[in-house]
Amino acid sequence: MSEERLVDIEFKLAHQEQVVNELNEVVTQQQTKLMQLEELCTSLIQRVRSISEGDAIPEQDERPPHY
């Protein structure tokens, strides 16, 4: 294998490693956001269920009778 070809392969490998690291960071960020959204959905589902079951709505969310 020629020296030039070996250098080219090493360059491509280094570039691929960089891309893999960048993609890994994106996936990690997406996983964190996904977990936050799942927690929010769970919270919202619980709130909707409690409201639909007739539980009292907290005073801060109640509208005055004239609305």
Rosetta silent file (secondary structure, phi, psi, omega in degrees, C-alpha in Angstrom):
SEQUENCE: MSEERLVDIEFKLAHQEQVVNELNEVVTQQQTKLMQLEELCTSLIQRVRSISEGDAIPEQDERPPHY
SCORE:     score description
SCORE:     0.000 S_00000001
   1 L     0.000  135.219 -177.347    0.000    0.000    0.000 S_00000001
   2 L   -75.499  156.335  179.697    1.393    3.385   -0.934 S_00000001
   3 H   -60.408  -41.553 -178.954    2.096    6.034    1.676 S_00000001
   4 H   -63.555  -41.902  179.383   -0.349    8.429    0.050 S_00000001
   5 H   -66.523  -39.292  178.192   -3.148    5.873    0.133 S_00000001
   6 H   -63.924  -42.133  178.138   -2.455    5.067    3.779 S_00000001
   7 H   -63.667  -40.417  178.831   -2.577    8.761    4.695 S_00000001
   8 H   -62.717  -43.325  179.085   -5.871    9.103    2.816 S_00000001
   9 H   -64.844  -42.008  178.572   -7.375    6.161    4.713 S_00000001
  10 H   -63.561  -39.686  178.099   -6.169    7.571    8.055 S_00000001
  11 H   -62.847  -46.059  179.602   -7.682   10.958    7.183 S_00000001
  12 H   -63.440  -39.808  178.435  -11.028    9.368    6.313 S_00000001
  13 H   -63.526  -43.844  178.518  -10.993    7.324    9.525 S_00000001
  14 H   -61.954  -40.769  178.283  -10.301   10.416   11.622 S_00000001
  15 H   -64.344  -42.759  178.947  -13.162   12.228    9.904 S_00000001
  16 H   -63.900  -39.041  177.496  -15.528    9.309   10.526 S_00000001
  17 H   -62.471  -40.115  178.412  -14.564    9.221   14.204 S_00000001
  18 H   -64.336  -44.353  179.752  -15.367   12.915   14.477 S_00000001
  19 H   -63.474  -42.472  178.946  -18.733   12.440   12.792 S_00000001
  20 H   -61.772  -42.630  178.524  -19.577    9.503   15.066 S_00000001
  21 H   -63.469  -41.371  178.115  -18.722   11.581   18.144 S_00000001
  22 H   -64.694  -43.468  178.506  -20.897   14.457   16.913 S_00000001
  23 H   -64.190  -38.110  177.417  -23.790   12.105   16.198 S_00000001
  24 H   -61.492  -40.259  178.400  -23.407   10.538   19.619 S_00000001
  25 H   -64.149  -41.348  178.439  -23.727   13.977   21.212 S_00000001
  26 H   -63.585  -44.678  179.982  -26.895   14.675   19.216 S_00000001
  27 H   -62.834  -40.995  178.487  -28.410   11.337   20.229 S_00000001
  28 H   -61.992  -44.219  178.225  -27.552   12.004   23.884 S_00000001
  29 H   -64.209  -40.786  179.412  -29.249   15.417   23.743 S_00000001
  30 H   -65.669  -37.808  178.697  -32.296   13.940   22.041 S_00000001
  31 H   -64.274  -41.888  178.144  -32.555   11.224   24.682 S_00000001
  32 H   -61.660  -46.116  179.427  -32.480   13.821   27.448 S_00000001
  33 H   -64.406  -40.073  178.520  -35.196   15.856   25.731 S_00000001
  34 H   -61.098  -42.929  178.705  -37.271   12.737   25.119 S_00000001
  35 H   -63.419  -40.352  177.508  -37.141   11.825   28.804 S_00000001
  36 H   -63.580  -42.238  179.861  -38.255   15.356   29.740 S_00000001
  37 H   -67.185  -36.327  176.939  -41.153   15.170   27.300 S_00000001
  38 H   -64.474  -41.025  177.489  -42.205   11.768   28.624 S_00000001
  39 H   -63.513  -41.571  178.456  -42.284   13.164   32.160 S_00000001
  40 H   -63.233  -45.085  179.013  -44.357   16.121   30.960 S_00000001
  41 H   -60.870  -43.629  178.564  -46.806   13.827   29.145 S_00000001
  42 H   -60.400  -43.906  178.930  -47.196   11.647   32.224 S_00000001
  43 H   -62.903  -43.779  179.838  -47.864   14.709   34.345 S_00000001
  44 H   -66.527  -39.436  177.637  -50.408   16.061   31.885 S_00000001
  45 H   -61.516  -44.519  179.023  -52.173   12.703   31.623 S_00000001
  46 H   -62.436  -40.234 -179.771  -52.472   12.531   35.408 S_00000001
  47 H   -66.507  -44.330  179.092  -53.832   16.066   35.522 S_00000001
  48 H   -63.011  -42.436  178.391  -56.410   15.414   32.803 S_00000001
  49 H   -61.897  -43.022 -178.724  -57.512   12.207   34.544 S_00000001
  50 H   -66.590  -36.188  177.949  -57.893   13.956   37.875 S_00000001
  51 H   -69.839  -42.612 -178.005  -59.937   16.737   36.263 S_00000001
  52 H   -70.477  -22.121  177.173  -62.116   14.292   34.323 S_00000001
  53 L   -82.928    1.117  175.867  -62.749   12.284   37.492 S_00000001
  54 L    90.615    9.559  176.010  -64.316   15.375   39.025 S_00000001
  55 L   -63.934  151.094 -179.725  -61.500   16.391   41.317 S_00000001
  56 L   -65.378  139.941  174.261  -61.530   20.026   42.231 S_00000001
  57 L   -81.212  133.713  179.223  -59.543   22.318   40.008 S_00000001
  58 L   -53.570  145.193 -175.366  -57.016   24.286   42.034 S_00000001
  59 H   -53.548  -37.081 -177.674  -58.262   27.807   42.846 S_00000001
  60 H   -64.024  -21.982 -179.605  -55.589   29.461   40.760 S_00000001
  61 H   -96.272   -9.120 -178.061  -56.987   27.760   37.651 S_00000001
  62 L   -76.750  144.259  176.810  -60.651   28.537   38.367 S_00000001
  63 L   -97.860  148.504  175.492  -62.339   31.291   36.410 S_00000001
  64 L   -61.850  153.541 -175.727  -64.729   33.707   38.054 S_00000001
  65 L   -58.067  -27.528 -177.025  -68.422   32.891   37.481 S_00000001
  66 L   -77.651   -2.440  177.056  -68.953   35.818   35.098 S_00000001
  67 L   -85.194    0.000    0.000  -66.585   34.301   32.490 S_00000001
